[in-house]
Amino acid sequence: MSSNPPSNESKTQEYEFEQMNLQVGSRIQFITHRTIKPIQHFSTLVGWVKDEYMIVKIPFESGAPIAVNDGDKLTIRVFSGVNVCSFSCVVQRVFPRPMFYVHLSFPVSIQGTSLRTAMRVKVDIPAQVTSSAGTSSVFLVNLSVSGALIESPKPLADDGGEVGLSFYLIAQPGNRQVRINPTATIRNINVVKPTSGDQPEVFTYGVQFVDLDPMHHTMLQNLTYEALIADRQKIV
């Protein structure tokens, strides 16, 4: 597998802590170095005291917390929607059962890569679109923090028009379904012709979100981040 970065990434540069735009509850990549090959896990940011320490959840694997000890060296990687940043830190203190979190040394040097555009993730999510013509069932075939690509079996609205969009994403912890319902502006329309005569036309609509809730924005950041880290084949 190629390790080359996607073409929409720029060169690595130094970042300030504030430029990572971290929020409590953000998903982060938690990389341990206890073996020859670094092992990647996902974790959640609990909080931080600037210039002192960060608090993150201990990752779980197969239903149990991974082994983490005071003094362990880690790499933390975060994705903020426009930046992918990573930094080295040390485990300062482990809080085991029932808390399962750790204090990490506050980052001193942060290396980041700026993404030139909002990266899109391939998805297959049923959705509802509401326009002046009524409500239609559609599918989202890609998503980003700024918009989506919609496939519909019938025309929805004119280019430049606004529509209401409603779909669900899975939130952690607990695999909760969260309804995402932004207003969106249609930016482009295409008609995909069938490859055989017995298939209908498919209408595709590129839309830009207008009033995305900040919490929903974070969820889409995490969706993109996880695809970027775990399955780059999903990056459009």
C-alpha positions as semicolon CSV with decimal commas, in nm:
position;residue;x (nm);y (nm);z (nm)
1;M;0,000;0,000;0,000
2;S;0,132;0,343;-0,089
3;S;0,217;0,570;0,200
4;N;0,212;0,887;-0,006
5;P;-0,016;1,158;0,137
6;P;-0,328;1,260;-0,053
7;S;-0,270;1,530;-0,314
8;N;-0,482;1,782;-0,123
9;E;-0,235;1,794;0,168
10;S;0,041;2,056;0,186
11;K;0,384;2,045;0,350
12;T;0,432;1,981;0,722
13;Q;0,484;2,290;0,937
14;E;0,490;2,397;1,301
15;Y;0,153;2,469;1,465
16;E;0,040;2,641;1,783
17;F;-0,187;2,449;2,022
18;E;-0,482;2,680;1,949
19;Q;-0,458;2,609;1,575
20;M;-0,567;2,249;1,634
21;N;-0,914;2,378;1,733
22;L;-0,952;2,099;1,987
23;Q;-1,285;2,052;2,163
24;V;-1,379;1,839;2,460
25;G;-1,508;1,510;2,319
26;S;-1,294;1,526;2,005
27;R;-1,174;1,192;1,871
28;I;-0,797;1,162;1,864
29;Q;-0,551;0,898;1,751
30;F;-0,355;0,751;2,041
31;I;-0,032;0,588;1,918
32;T;0,176;0,374;2,154
33;H;0,544;0,290;2,106
34;R;0,584;-0,007;2,341
35;T;0,665;-0,242;2,053
36;I;0,892;-0,214;1,749
37;K;0,595;-0,113;1,537
38;P;0,376;0,174;1,670
39;I;0,021;0,066;1,749
40;Q;-0,270;0,297;1,666
41;H;-0,582;0,334;1,880
42;F;-0,867;0,582;1,893
43;S;-0,940;0,782;2,206
44;T;-1,141;1,083;2,325
45;L;-1,016;1,415;2,457
46;V;-1,153;1,485;2,806
47;G;-0,986;1,824;2,862
48;W;-0,661;2,007;2,926
49;V;-0,485;2,265;3,142
50;K;-0,278;2,476;2,905
51;D;0,098;2,434;2,940
52;E;0,047;2,169;3,211
53;Y;-0,128;1,852;3,094
54;M;-0,398;1,698;2,874
55;I;-0,661;1,446;2,986
56;V;-0,765;1,168;2,747
57;K;-0,962;0,846;2,778
58;I;-0,768;0,520;2,783
59;P;-0,848;0,338;2,456
60;F;-1,033;0,008;2,477
61;E;-0,961;-0,299;2,270
62;S;-1,178;-0,613;2,272
63;G;-1,379;-0,468;2,560
64;A;-1,081;-0,398;2,788
65;P;-0,855;-0,094;2,839
66;I;-0,515;-0,114;2,672
67;A;-0,205;-0,132;2,893
68;V;-0,075;0,218;2,971
69;N;0,189;0,300;3,231
70;D;0,335;0,616;3,380
71;G;0,626;0,731;3,165
72;D;0,504;0,571;2,842
73;K;0,589;0,774;2,532
74;L;0,297;0,839;2,296
75;T;0,219;1,017;1,973
76;I;-0,116;1,194;1,957
77;R;-0,268;1,280;1,621
78;V;-0,571;1,504;1,575
79;F;-0,777;1,618;1,279
80;S;-0,951;1,954;1,301
81;G;-1,122;1,973;0,962
82;V;-0,849;2,181;0,797
83;N;-0,539;2,054;0,980
84;V;-0,392;1,715;1,062
85;C;-0,157;1,763;1,358
86;S;0,059;1,531;1,566
87;F;0,281;1,569;1,871
88;S;0,482;1,359;2,114
89;C;0,393;1,337;2,483
90;V;0,453;1,129;2,793
91;V;0,200;0,961;3,024
92;Q;0,220;1,151;3,352
93;R;-0,041;0,961;3,550
94;V;-0,281;0,674;3,486
95;F;-0,629;0,677;3,642
96;P;-0,757;0,317;3,613
97;R;-1,100;0,174;3,693
98;P;-1,354;0,328;3,711
99;M;-1,227;0,647;3,537
100;F;-1,002;0,498;3,266
101;Y;-0,824;0,817;3,167
102;V;-0,466;0,946;3,166
103;H;-0,285;1,274;3,218
104;L;-0,042;1,343;2,932
105;S;0,235;1,600;2,917
106;F;0,126;1,915;2,735
107;P;0,258;1,932;2,377
108;V;0,577;2,133;2,326
109;S;0,621;2,090;1,950
110;I;0,324;2,031;1,719
111;Q;0,373;1,932;1,355
112;G;0,077;1,985;1,125
113;T;-0,036;1,955;0,768
114;S;-0,293;2,195;0,627
115;L;-0,561;2,050;0,400
116;R;-0,624;2,281;0,109
117;T;-0,992;2,186;0,082
118;A;-1,249;2,017;0,302
119;M;-1,184;1,649;0,245
120;R;-1,483;1,440;0,139
121;V;-1,557;1,090;0,266
122;K;-1,740;0,824;0,067
123;V;-2,061;0,723;0,244
124;D;-2,392;0,554;0,169
125;I;-2,639;0,725;0,402
126;P;-3,016;0,751;0,349
127;A;-3,144;1,106;0,386
128;Q;-3,445;1,329;0,339
129;V;-3,443;1,647;0,129
130;T;-3,715;1,906;0,176
131;S;-3,773;2,173;-0,088
132;S;-4,062;2,375;-0,225
133;A;-4,166;2,062;-0,418
134;G;-4,199;1,855;-0,099
135;T;-3,988;1,593;0,077
136;S;-3,789;1,328;-0,111
137;S;-3,590;1,024;-0,002
138;V;-3,230;1,035;-0,130
139;F;-2,884;0,896;-0,054
140;L;-2,569;1,083;0,047
141;V;-2,268;0,941;-0,140
142;N;-2,004;1,166;0,011
143;L;-1,980;1,405;0,305
144;S;-1,746;1,676;0,431
145;V;-1,761;1,947;0,696
146;S;-1,875;2,189;0,425
147;G;-2,127;1,991;0,222
148;A;-2,242;1,668;0,060
149;L;-2,311;1,495;-0,270
150;I;-2,671;1,374;-0,301
151;E;-2,807;1,107;-0,536
152;S;-3,177;1,122;-0,612
153;P;-3,403;0,922;-0,845
154;K;-3,588;1,243;-0,940
155;P;-3,521;1,619;-0,973
156;L;-3,518;1,810;-0,644
157;A;-3,460;2,183;-0,691
158;D;-3,285;2,435;-0,913
159;D;-2,916;2,522;-0,897
160;G;-2,862;2,788;-0,632
161;G;-3,178;2,698;-0,442
162;E;-3,186;2,611;-0,074
163;V;-3,311;2,279;0,063
164;G;-3,350;2,123;0,403
165;L;-3,139;1,812;0,459
166;S;-3,189;1,548;0,727
167;F;-2,980;1,237;0,798
168;Y;-2,829;1,045;1,090
169;L;-2,474;0,983;1,206
170;I;-2,354;0,745;1,477
171;A;-2,203;0,918;1,782
172;Q;-1,977;0,772;2,047
173;P;-1,991;0,654;2,315
174;G;-2,286;0,420;2,294
175;N;-2,346;0,416;1,916
176;R;-2,612;0,685;1,952
177;Q;-2,798;0,802;1,642
178;V;-2,776;1,180;1,607
179;R;-2,992;1,364;1,357
180;I;-2,806;1,612;1,136
181;N;-3,043;1,864;0,976
182;P;-2,870;2,160;0,812
183;T;-2,998;2,394;0,546
184;A;-2,798;2,350;0,225
185;T;-2,748;2,545;-0,096
186;I;-2,738;2,352;-0,424
187;R;-2,410;2,433;-0,601
188;N;-2,419;2,194;-0,898
189;I;-2,652;1,945;-1,065
190;N;-2,571;1,650;-1,288
191;V;-2,770;1,370;-1,450
192;V;-2,607;1,027;-1,460
193;K;-2,728;0,830;-1,761
194;P;-2,795;0,458;-1,708
195;T;-2,552;0,205;-1,852
196;S;-2,843;-0,010;-1,969
197;G;-3,192;0,068;-2,088
198;D;-3,372;-0,087;-1,792
199;Q;-3,211;0,147;-1,535
200;P;-3,346;0,493;-1,449
201;E;-3,152;0,819;-1,459
202;V;-2,987;0,936;-1,136
203;F;-2,975;1,305;-1,043
204;T;-2,674;1,418;-0,838
205;Y;-2,665;1,740;-0,637
206;G;-2,358;1,896;-0,483
207;V;-2,473;2,098;-0,182
208;Q;-2,302;2,335;0,059
209;F;-2,412;2,350;0,423
210;V;-2,540;2,690;0,534
211;D;-2,611;2,664;0,907
212;L;-2,441;2,350;1,037
213;D;-2,466;2,312;1,414
214;P;-2,119;2,328;1,582
215;M;-2,172;1,986;1,744
216;H;-2,264;1,838;1,406
217;H;-1,959;2,006;1,252
218;T;-1,743;1,825;1,509
219;M;-1,909;1,492;1,424
220;L;-1,831;1,543;1,055
221;Q;-1,473;1,635;1,145
222;N;-1,442;1,308;1,334
223;L;-1,594;1,112;1,043
224;T;-1,338;1,261;0,807
225;Y;-1,056;1,215;1,056
226;E;-1,128;0,847;1,111
227;A;-1,144;0,786;0,736
228;L;-0,818;0,973;0,685
229;I;-0,643;0,766;0,951
230;A;-0,809;0,427;0,917
231;D;-0,929;0,394;0,557
232;R;-0,793;0,641;0,303
233;Q;-0,980;0,458;0,027
234;K;-1,288;0,641;0,154
235;I;-1,132;0,983;0,093
236;V;-1,266;1,136;-0,229
